Amino acid sequence: MLRRLLAVLVPLLVVLMAALGVPLGAVVAQRVTQEVYLDRLSDVGRFASLAESALSSGRIEALRDEIARYDDLYGIPVAVLAPGGEVLLSSRDAWPAADEIDGDDLSGQLRQAFAGYRPEPPALLWPWQARPLHVVEPVGRDSEVVAVVAMASPTGGLRAEIGWQWLLLGLVGLVPLGGLVLAAWPISRWVLRPVRQLDEATAAVARGRLDTRADEVTGPPELRRLAASFNTMVGVVGTALERQRAFVSDASHQMRNPLASLRLAVENLEPHLRDDDAREAQRVAVDEAAALGRLLDAMLAATRLDSATDAEPVALDDLFATHEPGWRVQARQAGIRLEVDPGRGLGALEPPGGLGGVLDELVGNAVRLSGASWVTVRARRVREPTELADLSSEEVATPASGTEWVRLEVTDDGTGLDEAERTAALNRFWRSPRHQNVAGTGLGLAICHELVTAAGGRFELRPAGEHGLAAVVTLRAPAGSVEGEVAGGTP
């Protein structure tokens, strides 16, 4: 942001200095031109006075010698022209006749001089105009003009002087320009520091750090007021969320003991019931109490999810080794074949609350609810864009240079879910009609989805094989993690 602001300010400062420097440069060029012109005009006026005397007396040898010495000394050719355009005297043989210079700027000056008027002085001469400075003076006045003295002064020195003056002007102008640029840097940082801090605070709040506050002390008054409003907003949101979590947590804890007592009381009724209908009602009551207990546990887990924020690196080898025994017990009890492949030396930034709980939920669902004959759990590294093209997340689909990802898949060959069910399964409390009589709360997949998303990853349910289902978790790999083996496609 600072570079973009400077990219706008610095060109504006350059344009401002140019807007001031160009007119000043024109003034300098005009001043130098006028100084040279007045000096040449003084010389040509003296020659006009000498020419008037020489032409009236008929003795022109002294005038010829004078203009020749002047040309030898200064290198400036001088000529005396008659009204008809004939060259009467010239310091050089190459001076053009009047009929040969009609297209030159000298012709206009000659016409004015022969009419008895002194030509207008030149406004200015630019350094890139490599033409002589013509100075013309009539000999005589009004209708008594008998000749014209013309001088063609070279402008190399004049243009060099203008260029040197411009160079000094540019060097002097660089001092305030440099000062403005140097001042723009700290001023821009001062203005943008609260914006940068506010951006960092916003990112921290987005990660769940509701105790983050923006700086209300430094920066312009408008940004300080914005930071104060932001802090007030975060405080209100944080207070509301904290009250919500506290309510859910307190309600769950307060209901746990009465619910446990109620369930124990209902279970103790069994020896006193003689009627079959009463026994069935008692069993239903016990099951409902157990389901309510599971719901309270899920609500507490959801509350812990809302308060968890940061993703932490975890070694998948150790994680699989810790949880695999439990998975195999569940699979063996359900008569399902389980295959586990943790890859080799892989790591991932696990979701807040732990990646193990996510995999436990996914494996438990596959074992209990899928009706499958086999379940596979595996991890692999994905790094190339072609391997991530099927993910719609912009961050995952176009990873930054050097970004690596780890994909964990829990796949089964069971009955699966159709497209609408796969979308609905990520909502809280949703349960498939086929599983209404199976123990569960409908919160597991929703919590897994939110946990993985909170870690900056992606959670998807995909069809696998002809009828199966694949739960796919894609997470960032920690920086510098050991490269693992890349497996094939989804089964």
C-alpha positions in Angstrom: 0.0 0.0 0.0 2.9 2.4 0.8 4.5 1.7 -2.6 1.2 2.3 -4.4 0.7 5.6 -2.5 4.3 6.8 -3.3 3.8 5.7 -6.9 0.9 8.2 -7.1 2.6 11.0 -5.0 6.0 11.0 -6.6 4.8 11.5 -10.2 2.5 14.3 -9.0 5.4 16.0 -7.4 7.4 15.6 -10.6 4.6 17.1 -12.6 4.3 20.0 -10.1 8.0 20.7 -10.4 7.8 20.5 -14.2 4.9 22.9 -14.2 7.0 25.3 -12.2 10.3 24.6 -14.0 9.2 24.8 -17.6 8.0 28.5 -17.4 11.0 29.3 -15.4 13.2 27.7 -18.0 11.5 29.8 -20.7 12.1 32.9 -18.7 15.8 32.0 -18.4 16.1 31.4 -22.2 14.4 34.7 -22.9 16.6 36.6 -20.6 19.8 35.1 -22.1 18.5 35.7 -25.6 17.7 39.3 -24.9 21.1 39.9 -23.3 22.9 38.6 -26.4 20.5 40.5 -28.7 21.0 43.8 -27.0 24.8 43.3 -27.2 24.6 42.6 -30.9 22.1 45.5 -31.4 24.6 47.9 -29.9 27.3 46.7 -32.4 25.1 46.8 -35.4 23.8 50.3 -34.4 27.4 51.5 -34.4 28.0 50.0 -37.9 24.8 51.7 -39.1 26.1 55.1 -37.9 29.4 54.5 -39.6 27.7 53.3 -42.8 25.5 56.4 -42.9 28.6 58.6 -42.8 30.6 56.5 -45.2 27.8 56.2 -47.8 27.1 60.0 -47.7 30.8 60.8 -48.2 31.5 58.0 -50.6 34.5 56.8 -48.6 33.6 53.2 -47.6 37.1 51.7 -47.2 37.2 52.5 -43.4 33.8 50.9 -43.0 34.9 47.8 -45.0 38.0 47.4 -42.8 35.9 47.9 -39.6 33.4 45.1 -40.4 36.2 42.8 -41.5 38.1 43.3 -38.2 34.8 42.7 -36.3 34.3 39.4 -38.2 37.8 38.3 -37.6 37.6 39.1 -33.9 34.1 37.7 -33.1 33.4 35.4 -36.0 30.1 37.3 -36.8 29.5 38.2 -40.4 28.2 41.7 -41.2 26.9 43.1 -44.4 25.5 46.4 -45.8 22.7 46.0 -48.2 21.3 48.6 -50.6 17.5 49.1 -50.9 17.3 47.0 -54.0 18.9 44.1 -52.3 22.4 44.5 -53.6 25.2 43.7 -51.2 27.3 46.9 -50.9 29.7 45.7 -48.3 30.2 42.3 -46.6 32.8 40.8 -44.3 32.5 37.6 -46.1 32.1 36.6 -49.8 29.4 34.1 -48.9 26.8 36.6 -47.6 23.5 35.9 -49.6 21.8 38.4 -51.6 18.3 39.6 -50.6 16.6 37.6 -53.3 18.2 34.4 -52.0 16.9 34.7 -48.4 13.2 35.2 -49.1 12.3 32.0 -47.2 14.5 32.9 -44.2 13.4 34.8 -41.1 15.9 37.5 -42.2 13.8 38.5 -45.1 11.0 39.8 -42.9 13.4 41.8 -40.9 14.9 43.3 -44.0 11.6 44.4 -45.3 10.8 46.2 -42.0 14.3 47.8 -42.0 14.0 49.1 -45.6 10.6 50.5 -44.6 12.4 52.6 -41.9 11.4 50.5 -38.9 13.7 48.6 -36.5 12.6 44.9 -36.5 11.1 43.4 -33.3 13.6 41.6 -31.2 13.4 37.8 -31.0 11.3 36.5 -28.1 13.7 33.7 -27.2 15.9 31.1 -28.7 15.6 27.4 -27.6 18.8 25.3 -27.2 17.7 22.9 -30.0 17.3 25.7 -32.6 20.6 25.7 -34.5 20.0 28.9 -36.5 21.9 32.3 -36.4 20.6 35.3 -34.5 19.9 38.0 -37.2 20.1 41.6 -36.1 19.1 44.3 -38.7 19.4 48.1 -38.4 18.3 50.6 -41.0 20.8 53.3 -42.2 18.8 56.5 -42.1 15.2 56.9 -41.0 11.7 56.7 -42.4 11.7 57.4 -46.2 15.4 58.3 -46.1 16.7 54.8 -45.6 19.7 54.4 -47.9 20.9 51.0 -46.7 20.5 48.3 -44.1 23.2 46.8 -41.9 22.6 43.1 -41.2 24.4 40.8 -38.8 24.2 37.0 -38.6 25.4 36.1 -35.1 26.2 32.4 -34.4 24.1 31.0 -31.6 26.3 28.1 -30.4 27.5 30.0 -27.3 24.0 31.4 -26.7 22.4 27.9 -26.8 25.2 26.5 -24.6 24.6 29.2 -22.1 20.9 28.5 -22.0 21.6 24.8 -21.6 24.0 25.4 -18.8 21.4 27.7 -17.0 18.8 25.0 -17.5 21.1 22.4 -16.0 21.7 24.6 -12.9 18.0 25.2 -12.7 17.3 21.4 -12.8 19.9 20.7 -10.2 18.5 23.3 -7.9 15.0 22.0 -8.6 16.1 18.5 -7.6 16.8 19.7 -4.0 13.2 20.6 -3.1 11.9 17.7 -5.2 14.2 15.3 -3.3 13.1 16.9 0.0 9.4 16.5 -1.0 10.0 12.8 -1.9 11.9 12.2 1.3 9.1 13.9 3.3 6.5 11.9 1.4 7.9 8.6 2.7 7.5 9.2 6.4 4.3 11.1 5.9 2.9 8.2 3.9 4.0 5.7 6.5 2.4 7.9 9.2 -0.8 8.0 7.3 -0.9 4.4 6.4 0.4 2.9 9.7 -3.1 2.9 11.2 -4.5 1.4 8.0 -1.9 -1.4 8.1 -2.5 -2.0 11.8 -6.3 -2.0 11.2 -5.8 -4.5 8.4 -3.7 -6.7 10.7 -6.3 -6.4 13.4 -9.1 -7.3 11.0 -7.2 -10.4 9.9 -6.6 -11.4 13.5 -10.4 -11.0 14.2 -11.2 -13.1 11.2 -9.0 -15.8 12.7 -11.1 -15.7 15.8 -8.9 -13.4 18.0 -11.7 -11.2 19.3 -9.4 -9.7 21.9 -7.4 -7.9 19.2 -7.7 -4.1 19.2 -6.6 -1.5 16.6 -4.3 1.5 17.6 -6.5 4.5 18.4 -3.6 6.8 19.4 -1.5 7.4 16.3 -2.4 8.5 12.8 -4.7 11.1 11.3 -7.9 11.9 13.3 -10.2 10.2 10.7 -8.3 6.9 11.0 -8.2 7.2 14.8 -12.0 7.5 14.8 -12.2 4.6 12.4 -10.0 2.5 14.7 -12.1 3.4 17.7 -15.3 2.4 15.9 -13.6 -0.9 14.8 -12.6 -1.6 18.4 -16.1 -0.9 19.6 -17.6 -3.2 17.0 -15.2 -6.0 17.9 -15.9 -5.5 21.5 -19.7 -5.8 20.9 -19.3 -8.9 18.7 -16.9 -10.5 21.2 -19.3 -9.8 24.1 -22.2 -11.3 22.2 -20.2 -14.4 21.2 -18.9 -14.9 24.7 -22.4 -14.7 26.1 -23.6 -17.2 23.5 -20.8 -19.6 24.3 -21.3 -19.2 28.0 -25.1 -19.8 27.6 -24.6 -23.0 25.6 -21.8 -24.2 27.9 -23.7 -23.4 31.1 -26.9 -24.8 29.8 -25.2 -28.1 28.8 -23.4 -28.4 32.1 -26.5 -27.6 34.1 -28.6 -30.1 32.2 -26.0 -32.9 32.5 -26.6 -33.8 36.1 -30.5 -33.7 36.0 -30.4 -35.7 32.8 -28.1 -38.3 34.4 -30.4 -38.5 37.4 -33.4 -38.8 35.1 -31.8 -41.6 33.1 -30.8 -43.5 36.2 -34.3 -43.1 37.6 -35.8 -44.4 34.4 -33.4 -47.3 34.2 -34.2 -48.2 37.9 -37.9 -48.5 37.0 -37.3 -51.7 34.9 -37.6 -54.2 37.9 -40.9 -52.7 38.9 -42.6 -52.9 35.5 -44.6 -56.0 34.7 -46.5 -54.9 31.5 -44.7 -55.3 28.2 -45.9 -52.0 26.9 -44.6 -50.3 30.0 -41.2 -52.0 29.5 -41.1 -50.8 25.9 -41.9 -47.3 27.0 -39.2 -47.5 29.6 -36.6 -48.6 27.0 -37.6 -45.8 24.7 -37.2 -43.3 27.5 -33.7 -44.6 28.3 -32.8 -44.3 24.6 -34.1 -40.8 24.4 -32.2 -39.8 27.5 -29.0 -41.3 26.0 -29.6 -39.4 22.7 -30.1 -36.2 24.7 -26.8 -36.8 26.5 -25.1 -37.2 23.1 -26.7 -34.0 21.9 -25.3 -32.1 25.0 -21.9 -33.5 24.3 -22.1 -32.3 20.7 -23.2 -28.9 21.8 -20.2 -28.6 24.1 -17.9 -29.7 21.2 -19.5 -27.0 19.0 -18.9 -24.4 21.7 -15.2 -25.4 22.0 -15.0 -25.2 18.2 -16.2 -21.6 18.2 -13.5 -20.6 20.7 -10.6 -22.4 18.9 -8.6 -20.3 16.5 -5.1 -21.3 15.4 -3.9 -24.1 13.3 -0.9 -26.1 14.6 1.5 -28.4 12.7 1.2 -32.1 13.3 3.1 -35.2 12.1 0.7 -37.5 10.4 2.8 -40.6 11.1 2.3 -40.0 14.9 -1.3 -39.0 14.5 -2.2 -42.1 12.5 -0.3 -44.3 15.0 -2.2 -42.9 17.9 -5.7 -43.2 16.3 -5.4 -46.3 14.1 -5.9 -48.9 16.9 -9.3 -47.3 17.8 -10.3 -47.3 14.1 -9.4 -51.0 13.8 -11.5 -51.9 16.8 -14.5 -50.2 15.3 -13.9 -51.8 11.9 -13.5 -55.3 13.4 -16.7 -55.0 15.4 -18.6 -53.9 12.3 -16.9 -56.6 10.1 -15.3 -54.1 7.8 -11.9 -54.3 6.2 -9.8 -51.2 7.1 -6.8 -50.0 5.1 -4.6 -47.2 6.5 -1.8 -45.3 4.6 -0.4 -42.3 6.4 2.1 -41.6 3.6 5.7 -41.0 4.5 7.0 -38.2 6.7 4.0 -36.0 6.0 2.9 -33.1 8.1 -0.2 -30.8 8.1 -1.5 -27.7 9.8 -4.2 -29.3 11.8 -7.5 -27.6 12.5 -8.2 -26.0 15.9 -9.3 -28.7 18.3 -7.1 -31.4 16.5 -7.1 -33.3 13.3 -7.4 -36.6 15.1 -11.0 -35.8 16.2 -11.9 -35.0 12.6 -10.5 -38.3 11.3 -12.2 -40.2 14.2 -15.6 -38.7 13.2 -15.1 -39.5 9.5 -13.9 -43.1 10.2 -16.7 -43.6 12.7 -19.3 -42.4 10.2 -17.9 -44.6 7.4 -18.0 -47.7 9.8 -21.4 -47.1 11.4 -23.4 -45.5 8.6 -22.1 -46.4 5.2 -22.9 -50.1 5.1 -19.5 -50.6 3.4 -17.3 -53.7 3.1 -14.1 -51.7 3.3 -12.9 -48.4 4.4 -9.5 -46.7 3.5 -7.8 -43.9 5.3 -4.8 -42.3 3.6 -2.8 -39.2 3.3 -0.8 -37.8 0.3 1.0 -34.7 -0.7 -0.5 -32.5 -3.5 1.5 -29.6 -4.9 1.0 -29.2 -8.6 -1.9 -27.0 -9.8 -3.3 -29.8 -11.9 -3.7 -31.9 -8.7 -5.7 -29.0 -7.1 -7.8 -28.0 -10.1 -10.8 -29.8 -8.9 -11.0 -27.6 -5.8 -13.1 -24.5 -6.2 -11.3 -22.6 -3.4 -9.3 -19.8 -5.0 -6.5 -20.1 -2.5 -6.2 -23.8 -3.1 -6.8 -23.8 -6.8 -4.0 -21.3 -7.4 -1.5 -21.9 -4.6 1.4 -19.5 -4.1 4.8 -20.4 -5.2 6.3 -23.0 -2.9 2.9 -23.8 -1.2 2.4 -27.5 -0.5 -0.8 -29.2 0.6 -1.7 -32.5 2.2 -4.9 -34.3 1.3 -6.5 -36.9 3.7 -9.2 -39.1 2.3 -11.6 -41.4 4.2 -13.2 -43.6 1.5 -15.8 -46.4 1.6 -17.7 -48.6 -0.9 -21.0 -48.2 0.9 -24.4 -46.7 -0.1 -23.0 -43.2 -0.2 -25.0 -39.9 -0.5 -26.5 -38.2 -3.5 -25.4 -34.7 -4.5 -28.2 -32.9 -2.5 -27.4 -35.0 0.6 -23.7 -34.3 0.3 -24.4 -30.6 0.4 -27.0 -30.9 3.3 -24.7 -33.1 5.3 -22.4 -30.2 6.1 -25.2 -28.4 7.9 -25.7 -28.7 11.6 -28.2 -31.3 12.9 -28.9 -32.7 9.4 -29.3 -36.5 9.3 -30.1 -38.8 6.4 -33.5 -40.4 6.4 -31.8 -43.8 6.3 -30.0 -43.1 9.6 -32.8 -41.8 11.7 -32.8 -44.9 13.9 -29.0 -44.9 14.2 -27.4 -43.1 17.2 -26.1 -39.7 16.2 -26.7 -35.9 16.5 -26.1 -34.6 13.0 -23.4 -32.3 14.2 -20.2 -34.4 13.4 -19.7 -33.5 9.7 -20.7 -29.9 10.2 -18.1 -29.5 13.0 -15.5 -31.2 10.9 -16.2 -28.9 8.0 -16.0 -25.8 10.2 -12.8 -27.0 11.9 -11.0 -27.6 8.6 -12.2 -24.3 7.1 -11.0 -22.5 10.2 -7.5 -24.0 9.5 -7.5 -22.5 6.0 -8.2 -25.9 4.4 -11.0 -27.4 2.5 -13.5 -30.2 3.4 -15.5 -32.0 0.7 -17.8 -35.0 0.4 -17.3 -36.7 -3.0 -18.7 -39.8 -4.7 -16.3 -42.7 -4.7 -16.6 -45.7 -7.1 -20.1 -46.7 -8.1 -21.9 -46.1 -4.8 -19.3 -45.1 -2.2 -18.4 -41.9 -0.5 -15.1 -40.1 0.0 -14.6 -37.5 2.7 -11.7 -35.3 1.5 -9.7 -33.0 3.8 -7.1 -30.7 2.2 -4.8 -28.8 4.5 -1.6 -26.8 4.2 1.6 -28.6 4.8 4.0 -26.9 7.4 6.9 -25.0 5.9 9.9 -27.2 5.5 8.0 -30.4 6.1 9.5 -33.6 4.7 8.3 -34.5 1.3 6.1 -37.6 1.2 5.1 -40.1 -1.4 2.5 -38.9 -3.9 -0.2 -41.4 -4.4 -2.7 -41.9 -7.3 -6.2 -40.6 -7.7 -9.2 -41.0 -5.6 -10.5 -44.6 -5.6 
